[in-house]
Amino acid sequence: MRSSKFTVALAREALAARSESAQGWLRGTAAGRTAQRVLSGFAEAEWADRSMTLAAQSFTSVLPVAIVASTLGDRGAFTRGFFDQFGIDVDGVAVGVDSVGIEESSFAAFGIVGALMVLIGGTSFARALGRMYGRIWKVPTLRLTSWWRWIAVLLSMGSAAALIGAARVLSGVPYLGAWLTMGAQFAVWVTLWTLIPYLLTEQRLSVRVLWAMGVTTAVGLAVLRAVGNVALPIAMESSETKFGALGLVFTAIGWMFVAYGIVVGAAVLTKAFALDEGPIGRLLRGPAGPLDDVPATAPAHTDPH
């Protein structure tokens, strides 16, 4: 299986990192080497560039798909669900659904051809995500023959938006409403960000790694949502006062940059800890044969004098 080959390759990479000579205080300990992998991983993944690219393409590619999908159901729920994925509570920031530029429409207004063009154009976002995962995990990106996986990613995000929007009905449950809503949204985030890399890497990553990325991403987005409940109303009000509707758009894109920074960062962190020499790394890599049983060689220190 591809995932088995990946697990072996990951174990070999961990063994190589563990066996190479360590110079300096950062690479002198297992924790230091993991920290070094995190820092180098962010640099190699071009974290800021990737995050901004994904944020911009999500706004220009995925949002139109959500608009088309919303013509088949509750427009407000779809819109709120779309922004909820990035920690933006449209109701909480006192910005109506109409303020984000989505107006009442029908499927007939788009037409079948128009809807297909929007869907095809939206694959640029999925391709960008695939390149990000390929770069971090050093796996091949999708070929054109696997085009359906890009479409599946878009449909998955649309479905997640619908589910997150629908989860708002749980807030009406006495006493437990807020917790149930948060739990449902967290479950959607975990499933979505486990499924997306699974699709875009053609099952090359192991199940443990996929779920670790999903949970890490969901935790980050949950924290972002909590911060957004406090910070976003202030930022949105200030932007709208100074720049009007344009300020709202820039604030939303900026917040989505942070959200996709979490997505990229979750992949980097998972990769770094999957190469860890301790129990966390072995847990993430899973059984990989005798490779992990090879004792680490002592770091070679050379005296320049």
Steps between C-alpha positions, in 0.01 A plus 500: 500500500610856434453600863725211610773618266456851635531375860824321418635805319406720796675263741812505282494878497464506878791256536716711272421815696570318824832359383653807343753698694357776716674832538387775732256509789185475285592172333670356805178355650196319363271789596738747340510303177120491491489876556754543221282291267201720583691819420655363182165352400330839515781649291501221241121505468512877436236539765402863441483471120301176510258634759432820309457311171249262657310784669468700179405199289249383758328837485502515119452131419325321785257777596343508149452124526328552836279765341395259224436227757298741715250546216389145567437553869511756779719783375557643845605166650748436218652846531531485877643149478759608244634777722459291815764264358752779545386623839295788361161524670297710255229559759744567780678779313168673431540461126198370314523232236430758232800705615746243371373545147274199466156579368191294442531297183382181344664211329344614175680833529834321488401245245649153478794620290571785740488268799744261330737787421493610863568143611789456256647836596478401863741212443789751507454511877508120526813489284669754725413290804641192326828676424526604863455147632732361232776743596476434872466122483716456188237305311402544133221744419188382323509427130235628263346153487408543867303817430197366685690532829515879459126506446456275804698747712272786395190296566639399838553863595153589381352215701699605805366855466146364486554279805664776702217735408243238595675440834382841613158353576661320793559834669132500590539201732465622860825517702701283258432684176833682473701188587307283257553753221873518570524122515319457169717761330815340640393159367440650155841668503676177599323301229553763231871553562560128523314433176659779292864384530379142452351601166783723386781255577328196349511302825879530523489622860430263786169508682667610824666795332176601330301496823779684683485777239123510524497531879785753507328716239167479683660603831663798332177607332307461826748729675476745211121496531522577871741788435284621214196529725689771689729660240298489179208723604749773588702454180190486279346809655822695462548387138143581404522845659820587317462326165139387471420166335853478356640500851281204589634304203863569590439409863335173395789412268750587773320275745486220243877542457537416868260206461696352211819570689360255753428246224855526365649510849310187604657306213847632590459415868365152426795428271750625761351288778465198270880512475538528875728244659276434797161337556308776318693437181462122528127542564453720193714284273342178610659157451781527247702188559840496668597854402380665819676235709842607379669690782596855428870553447664741735545844351846547366672804647824611349744721679625767259809536717 
